[in-house]
Structure formats: C-alpha cells, structure tokens
Amino acid sequence: MGIEWKDYFARRTKNITGSQIRHFFALTERPDVISFAGGFPGNDYFPFEDISNSLAHLVREDGRQALQYSPTEGNYELRKFLGEKMSRDGKLCGADNLIITDGSQQGLDLLGRVLINSGDPVLVEEPAYIGGMSAFKSYGGITVGIDMDCEGPIPASMEQTINKYSKAGKQPKVFYTVPNFQNPTGITTSLKRRYEILATVSRYNLIIIEDNPYGDLCYEEDTPLSYKALDREDRVLYLGSYSKVLIPGIRIGWLAGPGPLIEKVTMAKQTADLCSSSLGQQLACRLSREGYVDRHISRLRKAYRQKRDAMICSMEQHFPAGVTFTRPGGGFFIWVNFPAYYPSSSELLDLALQQNVAFVHGEGFSSNGGGRHSARFSFSQPCIEDIVSGIRILGDIFWEVEANCSVRVADH
Ligand SMILES: Cc1ncc(COP(=O)(O)O)c(C=O)c1O
C-alpha cells in the first residue's frame, strides 16, 4: 500500500503552496517559446571566464578556508566589505549588523520565521513579489496589499489598512517593500514617498523589510536614498543580493539590521543550513574587493538598458493604445494593464501560449484578489530579436481581441 504523504505533513505545511511562477520555469526552457515570464538574469551575461579563473585562484590560494564551513553569520571580510559599502551609500552598517544569507530569499524566509506569528497580517505592496509573500505565508502570515501608484505605495492606503486591522485587534507590525524597480511592476518609490511611508510606519510602530535586489541595475538616474539610509529609528531591515548583479548560482545575499534581530536570525539560520556556501562567499568577496562587481554592473546596465528600450519601443509600436504599461528606470520588469473589457490576463496568456509567447498573468502577485487585467513582462532573458518579435506577436493578438470586443459591443 502506498503512503498517503499528505497525512504525514505537519499542520503548518498547509501554508506552503507552490507559486504559479514555478510553472513558468519549465516554459522558459522550451526553445520554441519566447518567454517574458521568468525573472532570471540573462545567462548570456554571466562572466564565465572570469568566474572560472577566479574560482581556480581561490581554491589554489585560499582553499583551506574556501572549502571549509564558515561562521553562520558569514565570512567576516565579506560582511566588512558590505557594511562599508552600505555605509558609503548612507546606510550606516557595521559587519556585526549584517548576516550573509543564501540569496535574499533565505533572508525573507528567516525574517518570516523570527517575526511572523500564525495569523499576523503582513503589509505588502499591491501587487508584490510572490517569493516574499510566500515566505511570510509559509509561517502563517496573512499578506495584505497596500495600493500603489506610479510613486510607490500610497501612505493613505497604508494608514487605512493599519487602522482597520488594529481595530480588529490585529495591529500589523511588518511592511515588506521592494522600493527600486519593483518586482513585478518596475515602479520605484519616490523619495517623498519614502519619507511619508517612514513617517507612517513610525507613527504606528511598524518595521520595514526593504528588499533591494535590483537597485544597482539602474538605466537612467540613480535610485533615491534607501529606507535604510533615511531611517533614524532602527526600524528598517535591509536585504541585498549578488544574484542579479553577478550570478544567482552562488546563492549569496545579505541582511542588515539591528543587533538583536541579527542575533535571532543567526540562531534561526544555524538550524536551516549552518552557513552559506563558503566558496560563494569568498568568490563574492574577492570579486567585490577587486572592483570587478562594480565593473560588471556597468556592463549589465548597458546591456539591460538596450533590452528594456527594445521592449518599451515594441510595446509602443505594436500594442493597442488601451493597453498601458510602466516604463521602469531599471531592473527586469514591466507591468502591463489591459482594459477591463478584455478577457482576463490568464485567458490572454492562453492565447499567447498558442503562439509560443509567455508572460505571467497578474493574479498571483495580488493579495487583494486583483491582477485579473494585469501581467508581468520580463525583458532580462530573451535576446533583443526575440523581444521585438514576441511583442509583435502579442500586439497582433491584442488587436484581434480589441476587434472582437468592439464587434461584441456593436452587436448589443
Ligand atoms: C524582489 C526579489 N526579492 C528576492 C529575490 C530572491 O533573490 P535571491 O534569493 O536570488 O537573492 C528575488 C528574485 O527574483 C526578487 O525578485
């Protein structure tokens, strides 16, 4: 008799569910599909030669350390480097206020573990990064979306939500945000908004989880000062990552925050994995200190800027006027809004897949049941020719939808 595995799962696993994005990873691997779905970095930009040379040197010169376990909080030299870099950017931080994680995704998971009780409301952007929401939900958190406009999360929406939950005896304590080139919308929160949001969280005594994997990938002006740099009350926890600016394969990110929080997270990490990859940390440290990562970021900015421009230009050329989209100043993502009279974005996706083009429909990014008429497009992976032809194919589909909609209106 086969084992009924679900009968063996702990009760808390009912909050662990798959994300619709995983479903798209398979699609992105199909060579016949032009995929705007995955949010992976372009693998053509991985510095294969430089990484393999650096790894070879590292193992030869420093193998005893690089191949050994490292402290749970992470390699001291890397933490020192990151602390100094953050401090130069105005985010005052010492090595002791920083822990290395297996990508920022582990940071999100560990924060969920040490901060969230089952049933806690967790304020997130509406729409928000699915992986962040999943991390909080897996600990029983209930994500509650704060409406956004082109300047970022709206303080009045935040205040209203906090009041609503507080009245019900469930005062929220955490706000999770991706303020630069947000996943999924590409929106960057303006400086004014950052001040307003900080004032609001301060008034209601919330903390902020600031997740910033895309901030360095800016294609126009620099991003505004971070929440962490603006914070005067130690209420901002900052997550950074090497995934998008170097390679995700080393799984190295970091979390910066006040001492007591870092101490608790370190204890939680001990039971998760003992330590992050020593080899990955040493590699990140070496390439950062040599200035290689900064030079690589300059190359990435140029390359991704061209892809972003190709996608926006093609959308302007091929999409009907009623289909609107964001124009991000960096990162990987464009958020597309379809007119309410269109079929849902998941139905549009079905039509797109019939023509071998993929994007992600919007529902999975929403906490409030929204996203039916929105979609996330990523320009990071496909080549420029595929971006142009994929958007042209979608444009044809949307024009046909448009024509069918107007025939239906005329029939009435
Ligand atoms: C907003 C955001 N946060 C965190 C992550 C996780 O990145 P990593 O764990 O590779 O650092 C991602 C990955 O796509 C992301 O988009």
The ligand as a Gaussian input file, in Angstrom:
#p B3LYP/6-31G(d) Opt

LIG

0 1
 C       12.188000      41.152000      -5.162000
 C       13.003000      39.919000      -5.006000
 N       13.469000      39.595000      -3.792000
 C       14.205000      38.500000      -3.609000
 C       14.512000      37.661000      -4.654000
 C       15.337000      36.437000      -4.378000
 O       16.599000      36.575000      -4.923000
 P       17.880000      35.785000      -4.424000
 O       17.445000      34.828000      -3.375000
 O       18.407000      35.103000      -5.627000
 O       18.790000      36.825000      -3.878000
 C       14.042000      37.945000      -5.938000
 C       14.318000      37.031000      -7.056000
 O       13.848000      37.138000      -8.142000
 C       13.279000      39.123000      -6.128000
 O       12.795000      39.472000      -7.328000

